[in-house]
Amino acid sequence: MIGWIANAPEIVDPGYLPNDDLRHRAGDGGKSRDSLFWQLIMPEHELGFQCYLYLTGAGKAGFNLILWGRDRRPHVLELVQGDVPDTMDFDDFRLGDLHVRQPADQKTSRVTFHSDKVKLDYAFEGFHAPFSYRSNPDGLPAWFADNRLEQSGRVKGFIEWAGRRIDFDRIGHRDHSWGVRHWQAPQHWKWLVAYAPDGSRIVNAWLWNARGASGVGGYVVRCGELTPIARVEQAAVFDDDMTQRSIEARIIDIRGGACTLTMQRFGLVKLPTGGRHATMIMEAACHATIDGRPAAGQFECQWPQSYLDAMIELNQQAR
């Protein structure tokens, strides 16, 4: 089993405060928000799992819990919105059937959910200190967040649905960002996470295009050491409806080392958002390899909905 992963000495100070894994209260009328995300990909079962929670400074909260595979419809899709009091924090957070216990240790979290459709117990413990995209040469763009915590770790627990149960004791990933996200800024992004079952290779990469610029964030773990990414050379394949099918990437770290990542989709879920700056986020659960080693992975794409619609129309005209 993988132990604690050392950070490479070149890593820039991520700028985390001791309580940054707890709630942020900006006092800006709810424009700022915390976003928390936990995931797990199980390629041998051809299942992907994620839980996403947001909470604004004004106490507006919502989350999705999704378990998906090859079927067009997710096996589980729970969506809840509500209000929470100002006194509630992430060390003991409740919304509907969701209970989150995330203390200020920047290492652990536990997510439980019990409804008549699904039962979940997801206990996370990080392999390494939280990583911030501030530590990459391209930095963290201000339109995305004030800061963002990324962390790979061990997940233990289970999920039950439709008379089926799967127990966890494997690698997963979480992130936590806070600040104001300006959804009108990004033209596209790809977010990738992949991990070999023994933890010998882990990749977290974020490739973004916004305001006529582009950048990358994330890290590679090899031989028990985490190193920030400097650049990514990638080629992705999309279906006619612009759903991501696969990707091949060569990832170069800040020391000049390189690793190869391949991801092939086996399941997809679409998460549209409406409003003035309508966006589509699509999550692909993938079979993957890192440096030729079998791995599990998640390949996320973000598109402005108007641009996505235009590209789908062009693809249809080209048939």
C-alpha positions as CSV (number, residue, x, y, z in Angstrom):
1,M,0.0,0.0,0.0
2,I,1.3,3.4,-0.9
3,G,2.6,5.6,2.0
4,W,2.9,9.4,2.4
5,I,4.1,11.0,-0.8
6,A,6.8,13.6,-0.5
7,N,6.5,16.9,-2.3
8,A,9.3,17.9,-4.7
9,P,11.5,20.7,-3.2
10,E,10.7,23.1,-6.2
11,I,7.0,23.3,-5.3
12,V,5.9,26.9,-4.7
13,D,4.2,27.7,-1.4
14,P,0.5,26.8,-2.1
15,G,-0.7,29.6,0.2
16,Y,-3.0,27.5,2.3
17,L,-4.1,28.7,5.7
18,P,-4.6,26.2,8.5
19,N,-8.4,26.4,8.2
20,D,-8.7,26.5,4.5
21,D,-10.4,23.1,4.3
22,L,-13.3,24.7,6.3
23,R,-15.9,27.1,5.1
24,H,-15.0,30.6,3.6
25,R,-17.3,33.5,4.4
26,A,-16.5,36.4,2.1
27,G,-19.4,38.6,3.0
28,D,-20.0,39.5,-0.6
29,G,-23.7,38.6,-0.8
30,G,-23.1,35.1,-2.0
31,K,-20.9,35.7,-5.0
32,S,-18.0,33.7,-3.5
33,R,-18.5,30.0,-2.8
34,D,-16.7,26.9,-1.6
35,S,-16.8,23.9,-4.1
36,L,-15.9,20.5,-2.8
37,F,-15.5,17.4,-5.0
38,W,-14.8,13.7,-4.3
39,Q,-14.4,11.0,-6.9
40,L,-13.6,7.3,-7.5
41,I,-13.3,5.4,-10.8
42,M,-13.7,1.6,-10.7
43,P,-12.7,0.3,-14.2
44,E,-13.1,-3.4,-13.3
45,H,-16.8,-2.6,-12.6
46,E,-17.0,0.0,-15.4
47,L,-18.3,2.5,-12.8
48,G,-17.6,6.1,-12.0
49,F,-18.5,7.9,-8.8
50,Q,-18.5,11.5,-7.9
51,C,-20.0,13.8,-5.3
52,Y,-19.9,17.6,-5.7
53,L,-21.0,20.1,-3.1
54,Y,-21.1,23.9,-3.3
55,L,-21.9,26.4,-0.6
56,T,-22.1,30.2,-1.0
57,G,-21.3,32.8,1.6
58,A,-25.0,33.5,1.9
59,G,-25.7,29.9,2.9
60,K,-27.1,28.6,-0.4
61,A,-26.0,25.0,-1.0
62,G,-26.4,22.2,-3.4
63,F,-24.8,18.9,-4.3
64,N,-24.9,16.1,-6.8
65,L,-24.1,12.4,-6.1
66,I,-23.6,10.4,-9.3
67,L,-22.8,6.8,-10.0
68,W,-22.5,6.1,-13.7
69,G,-21.3,3.5,-16.2
70,R,-22.0,2.4,-19.8
71,D,-25.8,3.1,-19.8
72,R,-27.0,6.5,-21.0
73,R,-28.8,7.0,-17.7
74,P,-26.7,7.1,-14.5
75,H,-27.3,4.3,-12.1
76,V,-27.7,6.9,-9.3
77,L,-28.3,10.6,-9.7
78,E,-29.1,12.6,-6.5
79,L,-29.5,16.4,-6.8
80,V,-30.4,18.5,-3.7
81,Q,-30.4,22.2,-3.0
82,G,-31.1,24.0,0.2
83,D,-30.0,26.6,2.8
84,V,-27.7,26.0,5.7
85,P,-27.1,28.3,8.8
86,D,-24.0,30.5,9.0
87,T,-22.9,28.4,12.0
88,M,-22.6,25.2,10.0
89,D,-19.1,24.3,8.7
90,F,-17.5,21.4,6.8
91,D,-16.3,19.6,9.9
92,D,-20.0,18.7,10.5
93,F,-22.0,19.6,7.4
94,R,-25.5,18.3,6.7
95,L,-27.8,18.9,3.8
96,G,-30.7,16.6,3.2
97,D,-29.4,13.0,3.3
98,L,-25.8,14.2,3.0
99,H,-23.4,14.4,5.9
100,V,-19.8,15.7,5.4
101,R,-17.1,15.6,8.1
102,Q,-14.1,17.4,6.8
103,P,-11.9,18.8,9.6
104,A,-9.2,21.4,9.2
105,D,-6.3,18.8,9.0
106,Q,-6.0,19.2,5.2
107,K,-5.8,15.4,5.0
108,T,-9.1,13.7,5.7
109,S,-12.7,13.9,4.9
110,R,-15.7,11.6,5.1
111,V,-18.9,11.7,3.0
112,T,-22.0,9.7,3.9
113,F,-25.3,9.6,2.2
114,H,-28.4,7.5,3.1
115,S,-31.6,7.6,1.0
116,D,-34.1,5.0,-0.2
117,K,-32.1,4.8,-3.5
118,V,-28.4,4.8,-2.4
119,K,-26.2,4.3,0.7
120,L,-22.7,5.7,0.6
121,D,-19.8,5.8,3.0
122,Y,-16.7,7.4,1.5
123,A,-13.7,8.0,3.9
124,F,-10.7,9.7,2.3
125,E,-7.2,10.1,3.6
126,G,-4.6,12.0,1.5
127,F,-1.3,10.6,0.3
128,H,0.4,14.0,0.1
129,A,0.0,17.6,1.3
130,P,-2.7,19.5,-0.6
131,F,-1.5,20.8,-3.9
132,S,-2.5,24.2,-5.4
133,Y,-2.4,25.1,-9.0
134,R,-0.6,28.2,-7.8
135,S,2.4,25.9,-7.6
136,N,2.5,25.4,-11.4
137,P,4.4,27.8,-13.7
138,D,1.1,29.0,-15.2
139,G,-0.4,29.6,-11.8
140,L,-4.0,29.7,-10.9
141,P,-6.1,32.2,-13.0
142,A,-8.1,34.7,-10.9
143,W,-11.3,33.9,-12.8
144,F,-11.3,30.3,-11.5
145,A,-10.8,30.6,-7.7
146,D,-8.9,32.3,-4.9
147,N,-7.2,29.0,-4.3
148,R,-7.8,25.3,-5.1
149,L,-6.7,22.3,-3.1
150,E,-6.1,19.1,-5.1
151,Q,-5.3,15.8,-3.3
152,S,-5.0,12.1,-4.2
153,G,-5.5,9.6,-1.5
154,R,-7.0,6.3,-0.2
155,V,-10.7,5.8,-0.1
156,K,-12.4,3.2,2.2
157,G,-16.1,2.5,2.5
158,F,-18.9,1.3,0.3
159,I,-21.8,2.2,-2.0
160,E,-25.1,0.4,-2.2
161,W,-27.8,0.8,-4.8
162,A,-30.5,-1.3,-6.5
163,G,-29.7,-4.4,-4.4
164,R,-25.9,-4.1,-5.3
165,R,-23.0,-3.2,-3.0
166,I,-19.4,-2.4,-3.8
167,D,-16.8,-2.0,-1.0
168,F,-14.0,0.5,-1.4
169,D,-10.3,0.2,-0.4
170,R,-8.6,2.0,-3.3
171,I,-7.2,5.2,-4.7
172,G,-9.4,8.2,-5.2
173,H,-9.2,12.0,-5.4
174,R,-10.7,15.2,-4.0
175,D,-10.5,18.9,-4.5
176,H,-11.7,22.0,-2.7
177,S,-11.8,25.5,-4.3
178,W,-13.0,28.8,-3.0
179,G,-13.7,32.3,-4.3
180,V,-15.7,33.7,-7.2
181,R,-15.8,31.6,-10.4
182,H,-16.5,33.8,-13.5
183,W,-18.1,31.3,-15.8
184,Q,-18.1,33.8,-18.7
185,A,-14.2,33.6,-18.8
186,P,-13.3,30.0,-19.8
187,Q,-13.6,29.0,-23.4
188,H,-12.8,25.4,-22.6
189,W,-11.0,23.2,-20.1
190,K,-10.0,19.6,-19.6
191,W,-9.5,18.2,-16.1
192,L,-7.8,14.8,-15.9
193,V,-7.1,12.5,-13.0
194,A,-5.7,9.0,-13.2
195,Y,-4.1,6.6,-10.8
196,A,-2.4,3.2,-11.0
197,P,-4.0,0.8,-8.4
198,D,-0.7,0.5,-6.5
199,G,-0.2,4.3,-6.5
200,S,3.1,4.0,-8.4
201,R,1.8,6.6,-10.9
202,I,-0.7,9.3,-10.3
203,V,-1.6,12.2,-12.6
204,N,-3.7,15.3,-12.0
205,A,-3.8,17.7,-14.9
206,W,-6.0,20.8,-15.7
207,L,-5.7,22.3,-19.2
208,W,-7.5,25.6,-19.6
209,N,-8.2,28.2,-22.4
210,A,-9.6,31.6,-21.4
211,R,-9.4,35.2,-22.5
212,G,-7.1,34.2,-25.4
213,A,-4.6,32.5,-23.1
214,S,-4.0,28.9,-22.1
215,G,-2.3,27.2,-19.2
216,V,-1.9,23.9,-17.3
217,G,-2.0,22.9,-13.7
218,G,-1.5,19.8,-11.7
219,Y,1.1,17.2,-10.8
220,V,2.6,13.8,-11.4
221,V,3.5,11.3,-8.8
222,R,6.3,8.9,-9.5
223,C,8.4,6.8,-7.1
224,G,6.7,8.3,-4.1
225,E,7.4,11.9,-5.1
226,L,5.0,14.6,-6.3
227,T,6.2,17.0,-9.0
228,P,4.3,20.0,-10.5
229,I,3.5,19.9,-14.3
230,A,5.1,22.4,-16.6
231,R,3.3,21.6,-19.9
232,V,1.1,19.0,-21.5
233,E,1.1,17.8,-25.1
234,Q,-2.3,16.2,-25.8
235,A,-4.6,14.9,-28.5
236,A,-8.2,14.3,-27.7
237,V,-10.9,12.5,-29.7
238,F,-14.5,13.7,-29.7
239,D,-17.7,12.1,-31.0
240,D,-20.0,14.1,-33.3
241,D,-21.9,15.4,-30.3
242,M,-18.6,16.6,-28.8
243,T,-18.5,14.1,-26.0
244,Q,-15.0,13.2,-25.2
245,R,-14.0,9.7,-26.4
246,S,-10.3,9.4,-25.5
247,I,-7.1,11.3,-25.0
248,E,-3.4,10.7,-25.3
249,A,-1.1,13.0,-23.4
250,R,2.6,13.5,-22.8
251,I,3.0,15.3,-19.5
252,I,6.3,17.2,-18.8
253,D,7.0,18.2,-15.2
254,I,9.1,21.1,-14.0
255,R,12.2,19.0,-13.8
256,G,11.9,18.0,-17.5
257,G,10.7,14.5,-16.7
258,A,7.9,13.1,-18.9
259,C,5.2,10.5,-18.5
260,T,2.5,9.3,-20.9
261,L,-1.2,9.1,-20.2
262,T,-3.9,7.4,-22.2
263,M,-7.6,7.5,-21.3
264,Q,-10.5,5.7,-23.1
265,R,-14.1,6.4,-22.1
266,F,-16.4,3.7,-20.9
267,G,-19.1,5.9,-19.3
268,L,-20.3,9.5,-19.6
269,V,-22.6,11.8,-17.7
270,K,-23.6,15.3,-18.7
271,L,-24.1,18.1,-16.2
272,P,-25.6,21.2,-17.9
273,T,-26.0,24.5,-16.1
274,G,-28.4,27.2,-17.3
275,G,-28.5,30.9,-16.7
276,R,-26.8,33.8,-18.5
277,H,-23.5,31.9,-18.9
278,A,-24.9,28.5,-19.6
279,T,-22.2,25.8,-19.4
280,M,-21.9,22.1,-20.1
281,I,-19.6,19.9,-18.0
282,M,-19.2,16.3,-19.1
283,E,-17.6,13.6,-17.0
284,A,-16.1,10.6,-18.6
285,A,-15.1,7.5,-16.5
286,C,-12.2,5.9,-18.3
287,H,-9.9,2.9,-18.6
288,A,-6.4,4.5,-18.5
289,T,-2.7,3.8,-18.6
290,I,0.2,5.8,-17.1
291,D,3.6,5.0,-18.6
292,G,2.0,1.8,-19.9
293,R,0.7,0.7,-16.5
294,P,-3.1,0.0,-16.2
295,A,-4.9,2.8,-14.4
296,A,-8.3,4.3,-13.6
297,G,-9.2,7.8,-14.7
298,Q,-11.7,10.6,-15.0
299,F,-11.7,13.0,-18.0
300,E,-13.8,16.1,-17.6
301,C,-14.6,18.7,-20.3
302,Q,-16.1,22.1,-19.9
303,W,-17.7,24.0,-22.7
304,P,-19.8,27.2,-23.0
305,Q,-23.2,25.8,-24.1
306,S,-23.5,28.2,-27.1
307,Y,-20.1,27.1,-28.5
308,L,-20.9,23.4,-27.9
309,D,-24.2,23.7,-29.8
310,A,-22.4,25.4,-32.7
311,M,-19.7,22.7,-32.9
312,I,-22.3,19.9,-32.9
313,E,-24.2,21.7,-35.7
314,L,-21.0,21.9,-37.7
315,N,-20.3,18.2,-37.2
316,Q,-23.8,17.4,-38.4
317,Q,-23.3,19.5,-41.5
318,A,-20.0,17.8,-42.3
319,R,-21.6,14.3,-42.5
